[in-house]
Amino acid sequence: MTTEAKIEQATIDWLTDLGYSHIHGTTFTFPENEVVNKATLLAFIQQQHPDLPAELYPLIVAEFVNNKGADLLYRNRDFHLKLTKGLDYEYQDANGNEKAVHVYPIDFQNPENNTFWVVNQLSIKGKNKRRPDVIVYVNGFPLIVFELKNWFDENTNLQEAFNQIQHYTKDIPLLFEYNVATIVSDGNEAQHGMFNASNEWYATWKSNDGITTIDDDFQMHTLLFGLFPKERLLNYIKNFVFFEDHNGTLIKKGAKYHQFFGVNFAVEAAKKAIRPYGDGRIGVIWHTQGSGKSISMAIYAGILRSLPELKNPTIVVQVDRSDLDFQLYENFVLAKDLVGDVQHADSTDDLRRLLSTGSGGVVFTTIEKFRLKSGNEDSLGELEHPILSERENIIVMADEAHRTQYGLLDGFASNLRKALPNASFIGFTGTPVDSKDADTQEVFGETIHVYDIKQAVDDKATVPIYYEPRLAKLHLANENLDSDVDSLTWEQEDSGNLKWAALEDAAGSQERVDKIAKDILNHFTNRTETLPGKAMIVCMSRRNSVKMYEALTQLKDCPEIAVVMTGNISKDPITWNPHIRTQEATEALKKRFRNPKDPLQIVIVRDMWLTGFDAPCVHTMYVDKIMRGHNLMQAITRTNRVFKDKPSGVIVDYIGIGDQLRKATDKYTGGGGNGQPTIDMEQAINMFFNQVDICKAMLPETIDYSQWKALRESDKMLLVKQALNALIKYDEVADQFMMEEKKLTGLLSIVKSQPEIQEFAIDILFSQHVSKAIRNAKTVKGNGRATQNEIKELISRSIESDDIIDVFAMAGIEKADISILDEQFLLGVKKDKDSIAIKIELLKNILKDEIRMRLPQNIKKYTSLKEELEKVIDRYHANAIDSYTTIAELVERAKEMQDEDKRKSELGLSDEELAFYDILAAKKDIINEAGPIQDVVHNVVKAVKSNLQIDWTNKEDAKAAIRLAVKKELRGKVSILELNAILQEIMEQAEGQYKEWRA
């Protein structure tokens, strides 16, 4: 039978295996009301500093032993700072010369110079006499306390061990003045934590090496061999324990195993990568949201600052948004015991001043502060960012900013590198880095350490998140809504994307908002009856957020709610004013919401507070906004923070994020997060062979593509068309084939170097061609004109040849010549049973494609046309019009574009000049020019284009140059009073038309 004594003995045995000396507490000779072995401490200081005057030694011992502070936690902090940072002393040597010495009570650099004891059954007298099970002493200080319970005693458990520690802090507080950490164990489980922490913050140590996670070992064994090797324990004591001062309330924190190993791996990576030893790419740390990434960053900065080889480095902490900036900055300020003083760059000038100095330190900034200084209308600003420092000991720590770091040729990321040409870079992220993303590796280097959601939940570092679908249908009868939404520019939801605006309007219909508001209140009321906590509501837009607030606050028994959003008082409706706050007011609201006792129960957000914001008391999130990928995962993990008895977070879905959530979660929990296969090559090849068979089995047996490589392009297209006809008739079959082909291509990326796969090259090529044809037939995507033309050509060649007149004849209308449609596109109606529905779908997508391509050329004109097109399709899907009427309506829309083409030709204008012509033609009565308006248009467009540069819409100096050039062109032709109005319209059109300009 395993008893408490046997567990105690096992702990002692394992520590002696690690080189600790075992001493029984009864052999200690100092008084029971003392806990420090002063004789051992004195011997260590004399050994380390043999030349000090004899009278100084007892003074040094006394200063390390006696701690200042009004209560236990403050005295513990005072000791910890002395322990880890040492003390300065001045003295005179034998010759009367003034000397100075810095004394540490532990030799952190040379572990074997210290005395390590494992002491059991030491009696300590305080308010009551107590005898802790095991204490680890280092140089006479009792630094680690163990409380152990019998594994097989059904009446004892881990909670009892924890409770006993709490009693010890009251009965023998002197012991805990020197305590670094405490260990509690019931034999089966073993956890480490801070003596002042509540039990939910105690954690299991699950790795011996930081690479392999151990779940089925004896937990005390893993804890001791993972944390207590002498060098490792001293590293933890010095660098991984710290205090936060929250307005006079101290909180002591210690790192978990994933933070300890991840940071240490990153330190070693920095030593190799920092210039001139390496190329400056340190790597990426991926620790999932809620697992203490901010603490890891602070610890890492503190260690880097202390490394002698870095010679007082400057640590630049860079984020991509101001709200994340202040959040992380506050965390670093709280951890000043580790990182020292932290400076915040409040402006571009401030940043340049801080980085131009030669001294080290920690500097916080957003990446947009690496901007070029603007000029004015009569002079250009900076063309290139100045060099701020050429020092090699500058390290840039990017927080959740790998997406803003990729523009190395131009933009803020480029400016940063020009400003700090010899800096090194490390990325900290809560989102996974895809191995296919070469940019990440190019900017930061390889992934250093991964701690994903699954591991965090298993370790109870975060609570699990549950998904509850309560869909409230959008009033869009569009069976292809998901694929349409997938084509959005997700990173730019407010960039004028018309589909996003349509979805926003549908989601914000008053009837729908009212229904959701009632459901939210009912759900939240029921949830908080048994589990106190708070909630967040995520809406599609600021407008919808305000609507939701108004709907909720009109309901009986609604708790206090607030909308958290940005504002623009020059453009926003006056009714939004109560929701627009200063930064100070927003910070005050944030503190209220974090406080579980504050009556503010629910906040409504669109983007704010969805990243970098921790409110552990939040246990529910109501989602009425389409999100995906890292945006979705960052949002939902607002609910996963550990808090008292909170068992989980809940995501209530009103809009249908389930599929995206499954995709994102799969990515966030898979394969160590670095995209490498977690299966051996032989297994991967077998999976590849099997996937080839699956794809081949879905293709018609009558198709012989064995001579694919020898075929002419036209014959290849006919084969693809045959396969397309067979598969696209049924959505489920077509979708299944695309999915299977995607799996095949994914496996190919793993096994492509294996020679045995070469014989299947034709099967792969043909499957990929067919999958691409299906995908393009179902949704037309792409940005550039060349890409659009390639897609349309592929679709048109995928439809068998016939006479276009048949379709229109069936619709009862005369043949139309639609130049934007390849005539082969609408052929084959008579031969395919369900072909008219297919043709409508393809025709719709081609039209949408053409409008999207033309939209930048004339925003007003094609926005209207796009809206008309969507109304036609919505009516068709709602069965308000039949398929033949739908085709006729679509043809009318195409004729409008055809008329635009004729108008351009008649006016002698290019595609890009027509919109500018419309602007100036509308003002022709005030334009003082003898010749045709077209002449003015030619010159204005030339003035705009000659001043374009990459990313110009984000550069004020570039926009100023364009305005200046256009003004010069219009001076004398337009009065000064009218000039600014025309100029504004011209700039708006230029920004829409040339936003994506590339040299």
N, C-alpha and C positions, 0 to 999 in steps of 0.2 A: 504494500500500500504506500502510495506517495504521500508524504506528510509535508507540513510546512518546513520542518527542519531539513528534509531531503531536498526541497527546492532551494532552500538557503545554501545547502552544501553544494548543490550543482552550480549555483551562481558563483560561489567562491572558487570552485574547481575551474570553471571556465575563465574567470578573471586571472587566476594564477597561471593558466595556460597562456594568457596574453602578457605575462611578465610581472603581474602585480604580486606584492608580498602579502601573505595572509597574516593578520594579527588579530588575536581574540581580544575583545574589548576589556576583559577583566585584567589584562596585563598593562593597561594604560595607568600611568602613575599620577597624571595631573588631576586636579579636583573635579568632582562630578558636576560642578556648576560652571565648568569651562568646557569648550569644545575644540579649541585650536591647540595643537601640539606645538607650543612655542619653541621648544628645544629643536625640533626638526626644522622649523622655519628659520631659526637663527643659524643652524648649521648650513643650510642651503645658501643664505645670504653671505655668510663668511666664505663659503667655497667659491661663490661667483665673484665676490669683491673682496679679495684678501687684503688689500692695501688700505682699507678704510680705517679711520681712527677707532679704537676699541669702544670708546664711549658712544659712537654713532650707531652701533649695531642694535642695542636695546631700543633706541629711539625709532629706528626703522621698523623693527618688529612691532612695537607698540602702535605705530601709525597704521600698519597693515591690519592689525587685529581690531583696533577700535574704530567703529564706524559711526558716521554722523547721520542724523535723520530723526524726524519726529515719530515715524512709525516704521514697522518692520520692512516694508517694501522700499522705502527711501534709504534705509540703512543697507539693504541688500544691493541697491543700485550703487551706493557709495563704494561698497566693497568691490563690486564687479568692475567699476571703472578703474579702481586702483589695481585690481588683479590683471586686467587686460591692457591697461595703458601705462602702468608703472608710476613711479614718483621721482621727482627731482630733488637732489640734495647737494648742498654746497658745504665744503669743509676745507680746512687747511692741512696740507701734508706735513711731514716731519720737518721740512725746511721752511715752513710758514707760507708756502705758495697757495694761492686760492685755486681750488679745484671744484669741479662739478661732476656729478654722477647721476645716471638715470637707472633706477633700480626696479626690476621686475621680480615679483615673488615666485614666478615660474619661468623657466627657460623654454619658451615656445619653439625656438629654433632647433633645440637639441633635446628631444624627449628623454633620453637616457640620463641626462644630468639631473633629472627630478626624481623624487621619491614617491612611488605609487603604492598605496596600501589598500587592501580590501579588509575592512574591519567589521566584525559581527558582534552583536549583543553588547554594545557599549551603553552603559547606563548614564543617563544625562538628567541632571536635576534642575528643574525650573519651577514653574507654578505647581507642576506635579512631576514626579519622577517617571521618566519614560525610557524605553530601550528599543530603538529602531532595529530592524532586522539586519540590514547591511548598509555600511557607509563607505564610499570611496574617498580616500584622503589623497591629496597631492601636496607634497611639501608641508604637511601638517595642517592643511585646511580641509574641512569636511565638505566636499563639493557636490557629491551625488548621494542622495538618500534612496534606499530601496525599501519598499514595504511589500511583503510577500504573504500570500494566503495559500491554504492547502487546496490543491487541485481537486481532490476527491471529496472534500467536505461540502455537502450540498447546502449547508447553511452559511457558507462564505462565498464571496465573489469579488470581482474587480472593484465594484462600487465600495465594498467594505474597506478595501485597501486604500482607495482614494479618500474615504471618510476619515480613516485613521491619520493620513497625512494632514488633513485639515485640523484635526485635534492636536497633532504635534505642533503645528504653527502657533497654537494658543498656549500649550503646556510648556514647550521648550523652544520659544521663539529664537533664542540665541543661535541654535543650530542652523536656522534658516537665514540668518544674516549672511552666511557664507555659501548658501546653496546656489548651485548653478542650475541643476535640474533634479527632478524626482522620477523614480521608476516605481510603477505599481504592477503587480502580477498576481494572478490566481493560479499560477502554474501553467494553465492552458494558454492564457493571453498575457501579454506584457506590453505596457505602454509607457511612453515618456511624456513629460510635460513640465510646466512651471508650477511651483508650489502654490501660487496665488490664482491659478487658472481654474475655471470650472471644468467638470469632467468631460464635456464635449470637445474640449481642445486637446485632450490627451490623445496620442496617436501611436500606432504600431510602426516599428522600424522594419521595413520589409526587404532590405537588400544588404548584401555584404560588399558588393562592388559597384552599385549604382547602375549596373547594366541588366542584371537578372533579378527579377522580382520573385521573392520566396513567399508562397502562401501556405504551404503545408508543413513547414518546419516547426520545431518548438520555438515559440516566439521569443523567449528569453535568450535562447542561443543565437538567433539572428540579430537581436538587439545588441548583445554583447560583442559579437564578432563583427557586426556592421558599424558600430559607433565607438567601442571602447578600446580598440588598438591605440596605444599611447599617443602616437602622432596625430591620429584622427580625433581623439577626444580633446587634445589641446587645441587643435584647429577649430573644433566646434565651440569650445569655451571662448576662444579669443574673437572669433569672427561671426558666429551664428546665433548669439544670444544678445538681446538688446532690450532697451526700455523705451516706451513711448510716453511722452508727457502730454496728456489731454487736459489742458487748463488746470494743472495741479493734480490730476488723477493719473497715477502711473499704471501702465500696463506692461508687463514683462512678456516677451515673446521669444520663442526658440524655433529654429528651422525644423521642418520635417525632412525625412530622408531624401525625397526627390529634390528639395531645394538644396540640401547639403551637397549631394553628388552633382547635380546640374551646375551649380555655381562653381564647384571645384574643377569640373571638366572645362568650364568656360575660362577659368583662370589659367589652366594649362594651355588651352587653345590660344589665349591672348599672348602668353609668353612666346609661343611659336610664330604667331601671325603678325605681331606688331612690328612695324618697320624699325630698323632695317633688317630684322631677322626673317620676316615673311612679307607677304603681299598685302597685308592690311585687312584681310577678310577673316575675321575671327570665327564666325559661324552664327547659327540660329539656335536659341533655346525656345522650345515649344512646351509651355506648361499651361494646361487648359484653364479657362476662365474660372475664377473662384478658388484656385489652388495656391494663391499667395505669390503671384508673379511679381507684384510690386515690391514685396519684401525681398524676393530673390534679387531684384535689380538693385535695391539699396545695399544689400549685403555685398553684392558683386562690386559695386562702386567703392565701398569701404575697403575691400581687400585690395583692389587695384591701386587705390591711393596709398596703401601701406607698403606696396612692393618696392624694395629699394632699386630693383633694376629698371623701374619705370621713371624714377627720378621726379617725383611729385607731378604726376600726370594731370591733365585736364580731362574731365569726364563731361562730355556734352550729351545730355539726355534730350532726345528729340522725339516729339510726338507730332501727329498730323492734324490735331484739332485742339483749340484752346481749352475746351472743357476737360479733355484728357490731360492736358498740360497742367492745369491747376490741381486736378485730382492726384496725379502722380507726384507733383511738387509737394503737396501737403504730406504725402506718405514719406517722402525723403526728409522733409523737415522734422517729422515726428521721429525718424530714425537717426537723428543727428549724432547720437552716441557712436554710431558706426561710420557715418559718411562725413561728419564735420559740418561746417557751414555750407549752405546751398544758396546759389545766386540764381535769380530769375531774370531773363532777358525780357523786358517789357516792350521793347520796340526794336526795329532794325538797327538803329544807331546804338542802342544799349547792347545788343548782341555783338556788334562789331567792336565796341569798346571792351567788352568782357573777354572776347577771344583774341584780341590783339595784345593783351598783356602777356608777360612771360611766365606768370605764376600759375600754379595748378589750382584744382578745386573742382566743384561740380556746377555746371551751368545748364539751366533748363531753357528750352526754346521750342517753339513750333517751327516746322520746316518752312512755312511761308515767310518767316522773318529773314530767310536767305534770299530776299528779293533784290532785284535791281532797283536802284533809285530812279524815280521818274523825272522826266523833264517837264516842260510846259509847252504851250501851243507854239511857241517860237523857237524852242530849243529842245533837242533830244536829251534823254537821260542816259544812264549808264548802259553800255552795250555789253559789258562783261563784268562779272562779279570780281571785286578786288581780292587779292590774297590777304587773309587776316593773320595767318600764322603758318610757318613752315615746320613747326616742331613735329617730331615723330612720336612724342608721348601724349598725343591727343587721341582719345577713344570716343567714338560716337556710339551711344546706346540708343537704338531706335525701338520705340515702344509701339506695337501694333501698326508699324509704319512701313512694312515691306511693300505695301501697295503704292506708297507714294515715293519709293526710292528708286523706281526703275527708269525714270527719264534721265539717263546719263548723258544724253547729247544736248539737252536743253531743259530749262525749267529749274525749279527749286533744288532738285536733287543734284543737278549739274552744278548749280551755283555753290552748293555746300562743298562739293569736292574741289571746286576752284578756290574756295575760301580756305579750305584746310587740305591742301594737296597731299600731305603725308599722314593723314589721320588713318586710324583703323576702325573697323565697323563690326558691331555685333547687333543682331536683332533679337528682341524678346517678343514673343507672340503667344496669344491664347488660341490662335487658329492654326490649323495644320498647314505645312508648306508642301505643296505638291512637287514630287520629284521631277515631273515633266516641266516644271517652271524653271527654265534655265536662268531667268533673270534673278531669281532669288539666290542661286548659287553664285552668279556673277557678282552680285552686290555684297552679299554677306559671307558666302562660303557654305560649307556643309552644315547639316543639322547636328548639333552637339549633344542634345539631350531631349527626350520626349517624355511627357507625362500627360496622358490623354484622359478623356472624360471617364472611360470605363475604369481605369486604374484609380482615378480620384474618387469615384463613387465607392469602389471596392475598399479603398483605404479610409472611407468616411471623411476625406478631406473636403468633399462636397456632398450635398444630399442628392438623391436621385430626382429626376424630373419626369413627371408623368404627363401624358398627352390626352386631352379630352376633346374630341371633335363635337362642336355644336354649330354646324354650318348654317349660316344665314345666306340664302342664295342671292347672288347679284342679279339685278334685273337686266341681264344680258343673255339673250337666247342664242348663245354662240357655242356650238359644240367643240370648237377648237380654241377655247379661251386659254387653256394651259399652254398650248404651243404659241399662241399669240403673245402671251405674257412672257414666255421664255425668250422672245425676241427683243424684249425691252433692253434699253441701256440701264442695267440695274444700278451701276455706280452713280448714275446721274438722273435720279428720279425726278428732279425738278428742272431738267434741262430743256423743257419744252416738248417732251415726248407726248405725242397726242394720245397714244394708247393708254399711257399712265393716267392722263387727265380723264379719259373716258371711264376707266376703272374707278378713279377717285369719285367721280360724279355718281356712278352706280352704287358704290359702297356708301355714299353719303346721302342717299335718298332718305327723306325724313321718316317715311314709314319704316324703313329698315333700321335706321338708327334708334327709333323709339322702341322697336321690338328688342333689339340687342341690349339697350339700356335697362329695360325691365328684367331681362334674363341675367345680365351681369349682377344687378343689385340682389336678385333672388339667390343667385349662386354664391355670391360673396357673403351674404347674410348667413346662409346655411353653413358655409365653410368656416366662418369665424365663430360660430356658436361653440364649436369644440376645439378649434385651433386658432387662438389669437394671432393676428398678423396683418400684413398690408398687401396691397395689390397695385399692379400697373396695368393700364390699358394702352395698347399700341394701335394708333389709327393711321390711315393712309396719308393724311395731309393735316395741315394746321386747321383748315376749314372744318374738316371732319372731326378734329379733336374738340373744337369749340362746340360743334353740334352735339357731340356726345356729352360734353359737360352740361349743356343746357337741358338735354333730355334727362340726364341723371338727376340733376338738382331739382327738377320739377316733381320727382317722385317722392312719396312719403317715406320717411325714415332713412333717407339717403345720408350717409356719413359725410364728413368734410372731404372735399375733393379739390384738386388743383390741376390746371393745365400747365404743362411745362413746355414752352416753345420759344423760338426766337421771334423777333418782331421787327417791322419796318414801319415806323410811325408815319412816314410820308406816303405809304401805299396801303397799309392795312386798314380795314374798316374800323371805325371808332368803337364799334361794339366789342372788338378784340382787346381794347385797351387794358381791361382788368387782368388780362393774362400775359401782358408784356411787362417784364421786370428788368431792373438793372442787374448787373452781375452780383452785386452785394445782396440784393433781395433774393436772387435765385439760390445763392449759397445758404442764406438763412432758411429758405424753404427746404433745401436739401438736408440740413441738420434736423429740421422738424420731422421730415419723412423718415429719417434714419432712426429717430427716437421711438422705440416701440410704445412708449407711454403717451406720445403726442396724439391728439385727436385727428390729425391729418391722416386719413386711412387709404386714400386712393389717389394716384396721379395719372393723368392722361398725357401721353407723349406721342411724338411722331419719330424723331431721331434722337433727341436729347435724352441723356441718362441711359441709353441702351448699350453703351460701351464705357468702360472705365468707371462705373458707378457701383458702389457696394452699399446695399441696405439689407443686412442679413435677415431682418424681420419680414421682408417681402417673401410671401409663399405662393402667390398666384399672379399669373400674367394672362390677360385677355387680349387675344391677337385678332385685329381686324385690318391687317396690312400684309400684303404679299411680300414675303422676304425669302431669301435663299442663301445657301452657302455660309460664309463666315458672318455675314450680317445677321442671319437667322440665329446662328449658334451664339453669337455674342449677346443677342437680345434675350433669348430664353434663359441663359445662364445667370441673368439677374436674380433668378429664383433659387439658385443652387447653393447659396451660402449657408454654412453651418450656423444654426442659431437655436440655443436652448434645446427644447424638445421637438423642434420642427423635423418631421419625418421625411419631407419631400417638398419639391416645388411642383406646381401644376400649371400646365399651359392649356388654356381653353381657346380653341380655334373656331373663329366665326367665318373664316374666309377660304379655308382649304389649303393649309400649308403642310398637310400630312405627308405628301410625297416628297416635298422638298426637305422636310424634317428628317425623313428616313434616309434620303441621300446624304444630307449633311452629317447626320449622326454616324452613318456608316464610314464616311471619310474620316471623321474625328476619332473613331475608335479602332481603326484598322492598322494592322501591320507595323506598329511602332511609330506610325505617323510619318515616316520618311519615304513612303511610296515604294520601298523595296519589297520584293516577293517574300512571303513568309513560308513558302513551300520550296522543296528542293527541285533541282532542274529536271530530274527524271519525271517527277510528278507533274511538273509544269508542261513537259512535252506530251505526256499522256493526256492531260487536260486539253492541250492544243489539238491533238489528233481527234479527240472526241468532239471538240467544237467544230472542226472542219466537217465532220460527218453530219452534225446537226444542221449546219448551213446548207450543205449539199442536199440533204433530205427535203428541205423546204423548197428547193428549186424544182421547176417542172422537169420530169424525166426526159421530155422530148427535146430539151435544149442541149446541144452539143457545143461546148465552148473549149474543147480540148486543144484546138489550134488557135487559141485567143491571140497569142503574140504574133502570129503570122497573118492575122486578118487585117483588112483595110479598116480605117476608122469608121467608115459608113457601115460596114458589116458588123462591127462591134456594137454600134448603136442599135442595129436591128435586133441583135441578141439580147441586149439590155432591155429593149422595148418588149420583147416577148416575155421576159421574166417580170417586168414591171406590170404588164397587163394581167398576169396570173396572180400577182401578189397584192396589188393595190385595190382590188375589188372589195376586199374585206379589211377593215381597219385593224382588227385584232391580228390578222395574219401579217399584214404589212408592218405593224408595230413590233410584233414578235421577231420578224426577220431582222429589222434594224437593231433590236436589242442583242440578238444572237451574233450578228456581224460585229457589233461593238465589243462584245466579249472576245470574239476571235481576234480582232485587232489589238485588244488589250493584252491578250496572251502572246501575240506575235512580238510585242515590245519586250517580253521576257525571254523568249526562246529564239529570237531572230538570228543569234550567232551560232545556233546549232545546225550542222550540215544536213541532218536528216529531214529538215522541214522544207528544203528547197523543192522537192518534188510536188509540194502543195502550193507553190507560188501562184499558179494559174487559178486554182480554186479561191485563193485569197483575193486576187485581183478582181475576179469576176464578182465575187460576193460584195466587195467594197463598191464596185461600180453600180451594182443593183441597189445596194443600200443608199448610196448617194442619190440615185435617181428617185427612189421612193421619198427620201427626205425632202428633196427639192420640189417634188410634186405636191407634197403636203404643206410645206411652208417655204416661202421664198425669203431668204435672209441675205445679209451682206451690206456693206457700206459703199464700196467703190463702184464706179460705173463699169469697170472691167469685170469685176466679180459678178455684177448684176447680169451683164450680157452673157457671161459664161453659164450662169444658172439657167437663164432663159433658153439658151441654145441647147443645153442638156435636156431640159424639159421638152422642148419642141421636138428634138430628135427621138425622144422616148415615146412619142405618140405615132402610131402607124399612119401612113399617108392616105389621104382621101380628099374630097373636095370640100372646102370650107362652106360652100353654099348650103350643104345639107343641114347643118346645125341651124342656120337662120331660117331656112325653109320650114323646118319643123317648128320653129318658134313663130312662124307666120309673119316674118319680116323680110324685107329685101336685103340682099347681100350688102355688107359694108366692108370697106377697105380700112382696116385699123392698122396703122403703121407700127404702133408699138407692140403689136402681137405678131410673133412669127406665125405665118398662116398655117403651118402644119399643126399648130397647137390644138386647134378645135376639131381636128379630123378624127374619124373613126367612130362617130356617134352610132351609126347603124349596126356596128358589129359587136359592141360591148353592151351587155344587158343594162348595166347601171351607169352607162358612160355619161349621161347628161349631168348627173349629180357630180361626177368626177370633174367634168369640164367646167361646171360652175365654180367648183372649188379652186381649180387651177386658174381659171380666168380671174376670179376674185384676187388670188394671190399675185398674179402678174400685174394686175391693175394697182394693187397696194404697193407692189414693188416699184412700179413706175412712178407712182405719186411720191413714195418715200425718196426715190432718187431725185425727183424734180423739186421736192419741198424746199430745200435751201435756195433754189433759184428764184422762187417767188412764194414767200412764206404765206402771205395772205391768200393768194389764189388757191394754192394747193392744200392749205388747211381746210378751206371750205369744201373743196372737192373730196378730200378724204372723209370728211364728216358725211357728205352725201353718199359716198360709197358704203360706209358702215351702216347707214340707215337702210339702204337697199338690202344688204346682207342680213341685218337684224330682222327685217320684215320677212325675208325669205325663210329664215330659220324659225320664225314664229308662225310660218304657214299663212302669212297675210297675203303673199303673192306666190304664184306657182313658178316652176322652174323656167318656163318659156318667157314669162314676163320679166323674170329676173335677168335672163340673158339680154333681153331688149334694153332693160335699164342699164345694165353694165356697158352695153354697146354705146348708149348715150353718153355715159361718163367718159368712155374712151374717145368719142367724137369731140368732146370738149377739149381734151388734150391735143387731139389732132388739129382743132381750130387754133390752139395756141401755137402749134408748130407753123401753121400757115401764116399767122400774124407775124411771127418772127421773120419769116422769109420775106413777106411783103414790106416790112419795115427795114430790112437789111441789117438785122441785129443777130448777135450770137445768142446762144442759150443763156449765158450768164448776164447779158445786158438787158434783157427784157424787163425784169423787175425794176431795175434802175430807171428804165424808160417810163414805166408806169408811174413811178414817184415823181419824176420831173414833168411828165406830160400832164399830170393832174395840177401842176403849178405853172403851166405854160403862160397863163395870163400875166404872171409876175416876173417871167424870165425875159430879160432884155437881150435878145440874141436874134440877129437877122436870119441866120441860117436855120435849117431844120433842127428839131430837138435831138435827133439822133447824133448830131455832131457833138453836142454837149455830153450826151450819154457816153459816147466813145471815150471822150477825154476824162470823164469822171471815173469810169471803170478802170481806165489805164492808171489814173492817179492812185486808186485804191490798191490795185494789184502790184504796182511797183513798190509799195511800202509794206507788203505782207511779209511776215516771218513766222517761223514755227512757234505755235502756242501763243500767237499774238493777242488773242482775246483775253489772256490772263496777264498781259503786260501793259501797264498804263502808258509807258513811253512809246510803245508800238502803236497803240490806238491814237495817241496824241499826234504821232507822225502822219497817220492816215488823215485825221481831221484837218491837220495843217495843209496837206496836199490838196484835199478836196476844196477847202476854203479858197486856196489860191486859184483853183480852177473856176470857181463860181464867183469870185470877186469881180464886180463890174457887170455881171449878168443878173445878179439878184441883190435886192436891197439888204442892208445890214439887218433890218428888223426881221426879214423873212429867212435870212441865211441860216440861223440856228435851228429853226424848225425843220427846214429841208435837210440840214446836216444830220439831225437826229435820226430821221427816217433812213437816210443813206447808211448811217453807221449800224442801225438795227438790221438792215438787209445785209450789209457786209458781214456782220457777225454770224448771221444765220447761214449765209452762202459760203463763206470762206473759213468757217470755224476750224475745219479739219485740214486746213491748207498745209501742204508739204512742199518743200523746195524741189 
